[in-house]
C-alpha cells in the first residue's frame, strides 16, 4: 500500500536525477509492477513527478521517472504572464479565460455566451464531469457549483468509480457548508478521493483527465471594468493537450502551496458567535 513514507522515499530518490522504474523498485524493495502503480498514483494525485517512455513500442522500451519542477511551469512569455496573473489574482474578475482561448486553434475550442439566469451550460458540464476517467482538477470560488443537484450527483458518480478529485477554492465561513458537503462524499463511501485546499484565485472551472479544460467567465455589470448592461456568462471548452498540461501545472503549483481544507475548517470551528446583550 502506498503511504506517505513511501511517497517521500520515492520523491527524494528521483529529485536529484531521473530514475528508471527498475532502479526505484530496487531502492524501495518492491517489484516493478507495484512501483509502476505507485508512480502513476503519485503523478496523478500530487503532480510532483512525471514520466517519459523512450523507444516506446519496442522490447527495449525504457520508462524514466523525473521530478516535475513547479518553478518552471510556463515555457513561453505568454504563458508566464498568464501564470503570474492567475497565481496572484484573488477574484474571478482578475483574469479572463479568453486570454487562454485566443491562443488555441479553432478546431480545439469553443465558447458559448449566455445570461446568468440561463443554465445552458449545465448539461455539458455534467457530461464532462461524468466522462472523467482518471482525475478531476477543480478551480472554484466557494464551491457553489455543487449546489446544483445535477453537478453534485455527477461528482458523487465519479467518486463511486474511484476517480480522484482535487479542488482549489476559498475555505472560509461563507463557503464552509459547501466544503463540508463535498468532503462528506469521502465519509459516505469510506474513501479519501476528494482533497480540497484553500487559496483565493481567479479561475472557475476544471480540467478533466489532463485533456479537457472547461472554464467559466462572468461579466458582471456591477464591476466597473465591465460595460455590459446585464450579467453575462461565457463558458469555454478547450481541448488542447499543450494548454491542458500547462494549466494542470499551474493548478499543482497552487495546490502544493495551499492549506488543507480540513485544517481550515478545524480553525473556523474555533470562531465563536458574539451574542449582543440587550439593554433592559
C-alpha positions as CSV (number, residue, x, y, z in Angstrom):
1,X,0.0,0.0,0.0
2,X,1.3,3.5,-0.9
3,X,1.8,5.6,2.2
4,X,3.3,9.0,2.9
5,X,6.7,7.5,3.9
6,X,7.0,5.6,0.6
7,X,5.9,8.7,-1.4
8,X,8.7,10.7,0.3
9,X,11.2,8.0,-0.2
10,X,10.4,7.8,-4.0
11,X,10.3,11.6,-4.4
12,X,13.7,12.1,-2.6
13,X,15.3,9.4,-4.7
14,X,14.3,10.9,-8.1
15,X,14.7,14.6,-7.0
16,X,18.5,14.6,-7.8
17,X,18.2,12.8,-11.2
18,X,15.7,10.8,-13.3
19,X,15.4,7.1,-12.4
20,X,14.1,4.0,-14.2
21,X,11.2,2.0,-12.7
22,X,13.7,-0.8,-12.1
23,X,16.1,1.5,-10.1
24,X,13.2,2.7,-7.9
25,X,12.0,-0.9,-7.4
26,X,15.4,-2.0,-6.2
27,X,15.7,1.1,-4.0
28,X,12.4,0.6,-2.1
29,X,12.5,-3.2,-2.4
30,X,9.2,-3.7,-4.3
31,X,8.5,-5.4,-7.6
32,X,8.4,-3.2,-10.7
33,X,4.7,-3.6,-11.3
34,X,3.9,-2.3,-7.8
35,X,6.4,0.6,-8.3
36,X,4.8,1.4,-11.7
37,X,1.4,1.7,-10.0
38,X,2.9,3.8,-7.2
39,X,4.4,6.2,-9.8
40,X,1.1,6.6,-11.5
41,X,-0.6,7.4,-8.2
42,X,2.0,10.0,-7.2
43,X,1.9,11.6,-10.6
44,X,-1.9,11.9,-10.7
45,X,-2.5,12.7,-7.1
46,X,0.4,15.1,-6.3
47,X,1.9,16.3,-9.6
48,X,5.4,16.2,-8.1
49,X,6.8,13.7,-10.7
50,X,6.4,12.9,-14.3
51,X,7.4,10.1,-16.7
52,X,8.7,9.7,-20.2
53,X,9.0,6.5,-22.2
54,X,11.9,6.0,-24.6
55,X,11.8,3.6,-27.5
56,X,8.1,3.1,-26.8
57,X,6.6,0.0,-28.6
58,X,9.9,-1.9,-28.7
59,X,11.3,-4.6,-26.4
60,X,13.9,-2.2,-25.2
61,X,11.4,0.5,-24.1
62,X,12.6,2.4,-21.0
63,X,10.3,4.4,-18.7
64,X,12.1,7.2,-16.8
65,X,10.6,9.0,-13.8
66,X,11.8,12.5,-13.2
67,X,11.0,15.5,-10.9
68,X,8.3,17.8,-12.2
69,X,9.6,21.3,-11.4
70,X,6.9,23.7,-10.3
71,X,9.3,26.6,-10.7
72,X,9.3,26.1,-14.5
73,X,5.6,25.9,-15.2
74,X,5.5,28.1,-18.3
75,X,7.5,27.6,-21.5
76,X,6.6,30.9,-23.3
77,X,6.4,34.6,-22.3
78,X,2.6,34.5,-23.0
79,X,2.2,31.6,-20.5
80,X,4.5,33.2,-18.0
81,X,2.4,36.4,-18.0
82,X,-0.8,34.5,-17.5
83,X,0.7,32.2,-14.9
84,X,1.6,35.3,-12.8
85,X,-1.9,36.8,-13.2
86,X,-3.6,33.6,-12.2
87,X,-1.3,32.9,-9.2
88,X,-1.6,36.5,-7.9
89,X,-5.3,37.0,-8.6
90,X,-7.9,36.7,-5.9
91,X,-11.2,37.3,-7.6
92,X,-12.9,36.0,-10.7
93,X,-12.6,39.4,-12.3
94,X,-8.8,39.4,-12.2
95,X,-8.2,37.0,-15.0
96,X,-10.1,36.4,-18.2
97,X,-10.1,32.8,-19.6
98,X,-10.4,34.4,-23.0
99,X,-6.6,35.0,-22.8
100,X,-6.2,31.3,-23.0
101,X,-9.0,30.8,-25.5
102,X,-7.4,33.1,-28.0
103,X,-4.1,31.1,-28.1
104,X,-5.8,27.8,-29.1
105,X,-6.5,26.6,-32.6
106,X,-10.1,26.9,-33.7
107,X,-10.7,23.2,-34.1
108,X,-9.7,22.7,-30.4
109,X,-12.0,25.2,-28.8
110,X,-15.5,26.6,-28.5
111,X,-17.2,29.3,-26.3
112,X,-20.8,29.9,-25.6
113,X,-22.2,33.2,-24.3
114,X,-25.4,33.4,-22.3
115,X,-27.0,35.1,-19.3
116,X,-26.7,34.3,-15.6
117,X,-30.3,33.0,-15.2
118,X,-29.9,30.6,-18.2
119,X,-28.5,27.2,-17.4
120,X,-27.5,26.5,-20.9
121,X,-24.1,25.2,-19.7
122,X,-25.3,22.8,-17.0
123,X,-25.9,19.7,-19.2
124,X,-22.4,19.9,-20.8
125,X,-20.6,20.5,-17.6
126,X,-22.3,17.5,-16.0
127,X,-21.4,15.3,-19.0
128,X,-17.7,16.3,-18.9
129,X,-17.6,15.5,-15.1
130,X,-19.3,12.1,-15.6
131,X,-16.9,11.3,-18.5
132,X,-13.8,11.9,-16.4
133,X,-11.8,8.6,-16.3
134,X,-8.8,9.4,-14.0
135,X,-8.8,12.7,-12.4
136,X,-10.7,16.0,-12.0
137,X,-8.8,19.2,-11.1
138,X,-11.3,21.8,-10.0
139,X,-10.8,25.6,-9.7
140,X,-13.5,27.3,-7.7
141,X,-14.5,30.3,-5.6
142,X,-16.6,28.9,-2.8
143,X,-17.7,25.6,-4.4
144,X,-21.2,27.0,-5.0
145,X,-21.3,24.8,-8.2
146,X,-22.1,21.7,-6.2
147,X,-25.4,23.3,-5.1
148,X,-26.7,22.3,-8.5
149,X,-28.2,18.9,-7.8
150,X,-27.0,17.6,-11.2
151,X,-23.4,18.6,-10.6
152,X,-23.2,17.1,-7.1
153,X,-24.7,13.8,-8.4
154,X,-22.1,13.8,-11.2
155,X,-19.3,14.3,-8.7
156,X,-20.7,11.5,-6.5
157,X,-20.9,9.2,-9.5
158,X,-17.2,9.6,-10.3
159,X,-16.3,9.2,-6.6
160,X,-18.0,5.8,-6.7
161,X,-15.7,4.9,-9.6
162,X,-12.6,5.7,-7.5
163,X,-11.7,8.8,-9.5
164,X,-9.5,11.4,-7.7
165,X,-10.9,15.0,-7.3
166,X,-8.6,17.8,-6.3
167,X,-10.1,21.3,-5.5
168,X,-8.6,24.7,-5.0
169,X,-11.1,27.2,-3.5
170,X,-11.7,29.6,-0.6
171,X,-12.3,27.8,2.6
172,X,-14.0,30.4,4.8
173,X,-17.2,30.9,6.7
174,X,-19.2,31.8,3.6
175,X,-18.3,28.5,1.8
176,X,-17.8,26.2,4.8
177,X,-21.1,24.3,4.2
178,X,-20.2,23.7,0.6
179,X,-16.8,22.4,1.6
180,X,-18.3,20.1,4.2
181,X,-20.9,18.9,1.7
182,X,-18.2,18.0,-0.8
183,X,-16.0,16.2,1.7
184,X,-19.0,14.3,3.1
185,X,-18.6,12.0,0.0
186,X,-15.3,10.8,1.4
187,X,-17.0,9.7,4.6
188,X,-20.1,8.3,2.8
189,X,-18.0,6.0,0.6
190,X,-15.1,5.4,3.0
191,X,-12.6,6.8,0.5
192,X,-10.3,9.8,0.6
193,X,-10.7,10.6,-3.1
194,X,-11.6,14.3,-2.7
195,X,-9.0,16.7,-1.4
196,X,-9.7,20.4,-1.0
197,X,-7.2,23.2,-0.3
198,X,-7.6,26.8,0.4
199,X,-6.5,29.5,-1.9
200,X,-8.2,32.6,-3.3
201,X,-7.7,32.5,-7.1
202,X,-9.5,33.8,-10.2
203,X,-10.3,30.7,-12.2
204,X,-13.7,29.0,-12.2
205,X,-13.8,25.6,-13.9
206,X,-12.0,22.3,-14.2
207,X,-9.5,20.1,-16.1
208,X,-10.7,16.6,-16.9
209,X,-8.0,13.9,-17.3
210,X,-5.4,16.5,-18.2
211,X,-7.1,16.8,-21.6
212,X,-10.3,18.9,-21.4
213,X,-10.4,22.4,-19.9
214,X,-13.8,23.9,-19.0
215,X,-13.7,27.5,-17.8
216,X,-16.4,30.0,-16.8
217,X,-16.2,33.7,-17.1
218,X,-18.7,36.1,-15.6
219,X,-19.2,39.7,-16.9
220,X,-21.0,41.5,-14.1
221,X,-22.5,45.0,-14.8
222,X,-21.7,46.0,-11.2
223,X,-18.0,45.5,-12.0
224,X,-16.6,49.0,-13.0
225,X,-14.4,47.5,-15.8
226,X,-17.4,45.8,-17.4
227,X,-19.7,47.9,-19.7
228,X,-22.3,45.3,-20.3
229,X,-25.8,46.1,-19.0
230,X,-26.7,42.5,-17.8
231,X,-24.7,39.8,-16.2
232,X,-23.2,37.7,-19.0
233,X,-21.7,34.2,-18.6
234,X,-19.2,32.7,-21.0
235,X,-18.3,29.0,-21.0
236,X,-15.1,28.0,-22.7
237,X,-14.4,24.4,-23.7
238,X,-10.7,23.8,-24.7
239,X,-9.3,20.5,-26.0
240,X,-5.6,21.2,-26.4
241,X,-3.0,18.9,-24.9
242,X,-0.3,21.5,-24.5
243,X,-2.5,24.1,-22.8
244,X,-4.2,21.4,-20.6
245,X,-0.7,20.3,-19.4
246,X,0.2,23.9,-18.7
247,X,-2.9,24.7,-16.8
248,X,-2.6,21.4,-14.8
249,X,0.9,22.5,-13.8
250,X,-0.5,25.9,-12.7
251,X,-3.1,24.0,-10.6
252,X,-0.4,21.8,-9.0
253,X,1.8,24.8,-8.2
254,X,-1.1,26.5,-6.4
255,X,-2.3,23.3,-4.8
256,X,1.0,22.3,-3.3
257,X,1.4,25.8,-1.7
258,X,-2.1,25.9,-0.2
259,X,-3.6,24.9,3.1
260,X,-5.6,21.7,3.6
261,X,-9.4,22.4,3.9
262,X,-9.8,20.2,7.0
263,X,-7.2,22.3,8.8
264,X,-9.0,25.5,7.8
265,X,-12.4,24.1,8.9
266,X,-10.9,23.0,12.2
267,X,-9.7,26.5,12.8
268,X,-13.0,28.0,11.6
269,X,-14.8,25.9,14.2
270,X,-12.9,27.8,16.9
271,X,-14.7,31.1,16.0
272,X,-17.4,31.8,18.4
273,X,-20.6,33.9,17.8
274,X,-20.9,37.2,19.5
275,X,-24.2,37.5,21.3
276,X,-25.2,41.1,21.9
277,X,-26.6,41.7,25.3
278,X,-29.8,43.7,25.0
279,X,-30.2,46.6,27.4
280,X,-33.2,46.4,29.7
